């Protein structure tokens, strides 16, 4: 595959995708995370953790500029109490999508300005997400054209998005 195709992009899907040769692949709970080699990926936690975090891109906390992505995820994981409404994400900036795997749920959070795009589609009750629809087509058949039919469709998301499965 051309190394410039889908440069710095990602795909998150419960399916296995063989057509992304040379990409970073990480299995997190029920999903596979595929990231272009030039996209930074930081993972915190494991299958036994209450919350497992995957940062695609980079995040900055203006109140703690000395923290790298790993430290930032550690602080987030330590503050997780299961209630996303009390979780302190509002001060972060950068260019990222944060995938939060917690207690059978998946929460996706995009950076406040939407610089790292996030598109998603549901198919048969399963969530697939990517940085662009053309990557989603690697995992899901996406219908183009008018609305209707049973084939999943893809819509861009607002700057901050949450999708619970």
Buried (B, 14 or more C-beta within 10 A) or exposed (E): EEEEEBEBBBBBBBEEBEEBEEBBEEEBBEBBBBBBEEBBBBBBBEEEEEBBBBBBBBBBBEEEEEBEBEBBBBBBBEEBEEEBEEBEBEEBBBBBBBBBBBEEBBBBBBBBEBBBBBBBBBBEEBBBBBBBBBBBBBBBEBEEEEEEEEEBBBEEBEEBBEBEB
